[in-house]
Amino acid sequence: MFRHLGARLPYTNLLRQYEVRLTRVELQSRISTAMSRAAAAASRRLIDPLVPLTWEFAGFSQHGEDGILDYLCDHVLEPNRFFFEIGAADGIQNNTAWLAFARGYGGVWVDGDPALRTLDSPSRE
């Protein structure tokens, strides 16, 4: 019995390594797409400090939160460059991904659905 199990383990490990690599490539692709979308949207906006709707652009977020956070973070006098987001989904499409990937902030993403933990799953290997 153990010999049979041992014969399958190398194959299983190879499949897992391949799966992890595919996940990383997919994440890199999604991040690159979001960064490109954000760069295009951010360059077109004309910011009026009195009109918050002009602050918006969306790269990672769904409704322009990237631009709002970007604008507000530029105006914080002593930023600590840390965020904490509850309901962060998969770590790519949320309100603080812009801060993490584009601005170099650190932080914590929390979500109750274990199926959405795509970013931390490969790093646990």
N, C-alpha and C positions, 0 to 999 in steps of 0.2 A: 504494500500500500504506500509506504513512504517513498519508495523508488519511483512509483508512478507520479506522486505529487512533486517530487524533486525534478522530474523531467519536464514538468509543466511550468515551474517557477521561472526559469530564464525567459521563456516565451512571454509569460505574464508580465515580467519586469520590462521587457522590451516594448510591449504594448503600452504599458503605463508611461514609459519615457517618451514614446511617440505621442501619446495623448497630451502630456505636459507640454511638449514642444509645440504641438498644434494650438493648444490653448494660449501659449505665449505669443505665437505669431498672430493669432486672431486678436488678442488684446493690443498688440503693437499696431495692427492695422486699424482697429477702432480708435485708438488714441491719435494716430496720425490723421485719420479722417476728421476727428473732432477738432484737432489743432488747426487743420486747414480751413475748416468751416468757420472757426472762431477768428482766424486771421483775416479772412475775407469779410466777415461781418463787422469786425472791429474797425477795419480801415475805412468803412463806408459811413460810420456814424459821426454825426456832428453833435458834440456834447454841449448841452446847455445845463449849467449847474442848478438851475431852478426848475427844470423839467425832467423828473426821473425817467420818463419813458425814453429819453434820448440816451440814457446810460446803457440801455440794453444791447446785448448781443448774445447769441447762443452758439456755443461750440459743444460743450458737454451737457449743458442744461436744456430743458425743453422750452422754456418761456423767457429767455433773456437774462436769467439770473447771473450768468457768467459776467456779463457787462456791469450789472449793478454791483456785484461783489468787487469786481476789478476797480470800479470807480470809488466805492466806499473805502477799500483798502488803501488806495492812493492817498486818501485824506485822513487816515488814522495817524496821529502824531507819534505814538510809540507802539508800533505793531509788535506782537509777540510771535507772529507767523505760525500760529497753531489754530486748528479748527476741530470741531467735534460735530458730526452730523448723524442724526438719528433718522433712519429710513433712507439709507444711502444706496439701496438697491445693489447693483453689481459693481459699484465703484467707478464706473465709466460714465453713466448717464445720471448725474446728480448735481446738486448745487455747489459742491466744493471740489469737484474734480479739476476745475480750472485752477483753483488755488494750488492743488497738489502737483499737477503736471506742468503748468505753464509758469507759475509764480514760485514754485519750490517750497511751499508750505508743508508742514507736517501735521498730522492729525489722526483722528479716529473715525472710522466709518462703522456704523452699527446698523444691522438689519436683522429682522426676525426670521427671514426666509433663508434657510441654509443653502438652498439651491442657487442663490444669487451671490455666493461668495467666490466669484471667479478670480478676483485679484489675489486673494490670500491663499487659495488652494495650491497653486504650483509652488509657492514659496515654502510650504510646509514639508516639502520633500526632503 
